[in-house]
């Protein structure tokens, strides 16, 4: 997959992560989108590095999608913890 495919995958992974983890984000739609793109890269890298699952060259590989969505979810939770407003 090329860089454009990873960006598109990140956009979709960010949207899915936002759907799975609803709520107000400090960065809004653009912040969530950027987190999705970063999450796709991080999830793909972690999958290849630690799970010994090479990055597929196909856009519709299920493991790549799971890794991208999981990476976006993790980054979204960290982002909310660091920059979210207090509930007090």
C-alpha positions as CSV (number, residue, x, y, z in Angstrom):
1,X,0.0,0.0,0.0
2,X,1.2,3.5,-0.8
3,X,1.1,6.6,1.4
4,X,-2.2,7.7,-0.1
5,X,-3.8,4.4,0.7
6,X,-2.6,4.7,4.3
7,X,-4.1,8.2,4.5
8,X,-7.4,7.0,3.2
9,X,-7.3,4.0,5.6
10,X,-6.5,6.4,8.4
11,X,-9.5,8.7,7.5
12,X,-11.8,5.7,7.6
13,X,-10.2,4.2,10.7
14,X,-10.6,7.6,12.5
15,X,-14.3,7.7,11.5
16,X,-14.8,4.2,12.8
17,X,-12.9,4.9,16.0
18,X,-15.1,8.0,16.5
19,X,-18.2,5.9,16.0
20,X,-17.0,3.3,18.5
21,X,-15.9,5.9,21.0
22,X,-18.4,8.7,20.8
23,X,-18.2,12.0,22.7
24,X,-16.8,15.4,22.4
25,X,-13.2,15.6,21.3
26,X,-11.0,18.7,22.0
27,X,-9.8,18.8,18.4
28,X,-13.2,18.3,16.7
29,X,-13.5,16.6,13.3
30,X,-10.1,17.6,12.0
31,X,-8.3,16.5,15.2
32,X,-10.1,13.1,15.1
33,X,-9.2,12.7,11.4
34,X,-5.5,13.4,12.1
35,X,-5.6,11.0,15.0
36,X,-7.1,8.4,12.7
37,X,-4.3,8.8,10.1
38,X,-1.7,8.6,12.8
39,X,-3.4,5.6,14.4
40,X,-3.4,3.8,11.0
41,X,0.4,4.3,10.8
42,X,1.0,3.4,14.4
43,X,-1.3,0.4,14.3
44,X,0.3,-0.9,11.1
45,X,3.8,-0.4,12.5
46,X,3.0,-2.1,15.8
47,X,1.4,-5.0,14.0
48,X,4.4,-5.5,11.8
49,X,7.0,-5.0,14.5
50,X,5.6,-6.9,17.5
51,X,3.0,-9.3,16.1
52,X,5.3,-10.3,13.2
53,X,2.4,-9.6,10.8
54,X,3.8,-8.0,7.7
55,X,1.9,-5.1,6.3
56,X,-0.3,-6.3,3.4
57,X,0.0,-4.8,0.0
58,X,-3.7,-5.0,-0.4
59,X,-6.1,-2.2,0.8
60,X,-8.9,-4.7,1.8
61,X,-6.8,-6.9,4.2
62,X,-8.8,-7.4,7.4
63,X,-5.8,-7.5,9.7
64,X,-4.6,-4.2,8.4
65,X,-8.0,-2.6,9.0
66,X,-8.1,-4.1,12.6
67,X,-4.6,-2.7,13.3
68,X,-5.5,0.7,11.9
69,X,-8.7,1.0,13.9
70,X,-7.1,-0.3,17.1
71,X,-4.3,2.3,16.6
72,X,-6.8,5.0,16.1
73,X,-8.8,4.0,19.2
74,X,-5.7,4.0,21.4
75,X,-4.5,7.4,20.1
76,X,-8.0,8.8,20.5
77,X,-8.2,7.6,24.2
78,X,-4.7,9.0,24.9
79,X,-5.7,12.3,23.2
80,X,-8.8,12.6,25.3
81,X,-6.9,11.9,28.5
82,X,-4.2,14.5,27.7
83,X,-6.3,17.3,26.2
84,X,-9.9,16.6,27.3
85,X,-11.7,18.8,29.7
86,X,-12.2,17.8,33.2
87,X,-15.6,16.4,34.2
88,X,-15.5,18.1,37.7
